[in-house]
Amino acid sequence: MQIDLEEKHSELKCFFEPEGVAVIGASRNPEKIGYQVVKNLLDGGIFSLPHLKGFSGKIFPVNPKTDEILGLKCYPRITEISERVNLAIVCVPAKFVSQVVRDCAKKEVEGISIISGGFGEAGKEGEKLQEEFLKVAKEAGIRIVGPNCLGILYPPSHLNASFGPFLPLSGEVAFISQSGALMDSVIDWSVKEKYGFSAIISYGNKSDLDAPDFVAWAAKDPYTKAIALYIEGFTDGRYFLEVAKKVSPIKPIIAFKAGKTTAGTKAVSSHTGSLAGSYKIYKGAFKQSGVIMADTLTQMFDIARTLANLPPAKGNRVAIVTNGGGTGVVCADFCEELGIKLPALPKEIIEKLDKSGRMHPAWSRANPLDVIGDATPKRYKVALEAVMSSEVYDGVIVIQTLQAPTRPIEDAKIVVEMQRKYKKPVIGAFMGGTVTEPSAKYLEEHGIPNYNDMDRAVRAMWALIEYGNYLKRIN
């Protein structure tokens, strides 16, 4: 199967960087989806937030019953718009969608995002309506997102072509989700957590475009460094695996697969009409194609952010540097559970640190390297320098607990300095709350993921090792 990533990126460009957008089914009623989509295009969101900015391209509301919506001229049909429209967003009832697609074909629209529901997920009558509009679209060469989807949000062009609450902050993770409602909650959560996205894509019933199409698009998107997927099922599993094999060496793909259980599989079928398939089969296929599987949504986003920011690990040998003995023990347990090796400190490192004049007499002389609770930033620095400069370790997890002598910001600056100097993956576990938060933020702003939970920190390091192993295997 030949897959041209550049061609796919160009083909789907109309959904992310359109010149003109028509909203068919636009409304003056704030309670209607057609109003909310127009508002989102104009202002970036229904809610007012400091980071929001509206789409700068042309917006054309379409509704035969009114002349104006939100200050924009309204058109009775898309065919009566004289200017170029390369993306149409459809918010009309299912029974009218086929005629709308015919009108879009006359207007030579390149892409249509169908937000309306009542199709393949709603029984045989809905399936018939879906087949009808899809036939028209295929004959006209129009690509379809949806139906029964939330739409697309693309921060680089300030495009909120959805009825999601608002654009997320800009970032380097593309999130592709079969569930629109899940996407909504993620958007709200992400702003609170300062977690940015390069794109958020809801594709619903995947009548035409499916997750692998958007993965292929993201491979060539200059703003995307990692791809996160929420998946219920595929229309063509073989196509996804071929795309994943081509994209994984370029950009990491992280997937959270829903429908693992009998109950979940039944729920998937009623939600989008998908066949969930065997979870074991997905797991094996994903591993072969380089896709990293997450067990939870939190894991998926943790791993995506980590792989977007840090180089993959060259091996699975990790050093733990901590100022708390108990936290080192817990971290070591999590490492062993995930198959991460913790090589003992070499004799030369022990001697070097003993002679440094910075270490407490009771420091651990082992891995985890416990610098003791009264550790100063200078002690953290000599310890980190020792393990990061060593060929024995492929990555480092740095734990900090807040104690009276602790200087969180200074410690964070040292972690950033060491990572930039030695180019090895480093995960932070600066644990605490009010006082620790600025240092955690500093780490994240400088490309080092930080987790207030050692389980999450270790899982992030595991992902760097998994991705590194995959790259070694294919090369």
Summary of the structure (lengths in Angstrom):
residues: 475
radius of gyration: 25.2
end to end distance: 20.8
largest distance: 82.9
contacts: 1744
relative contact order: 0.08
helix: 44%
strand: 18%
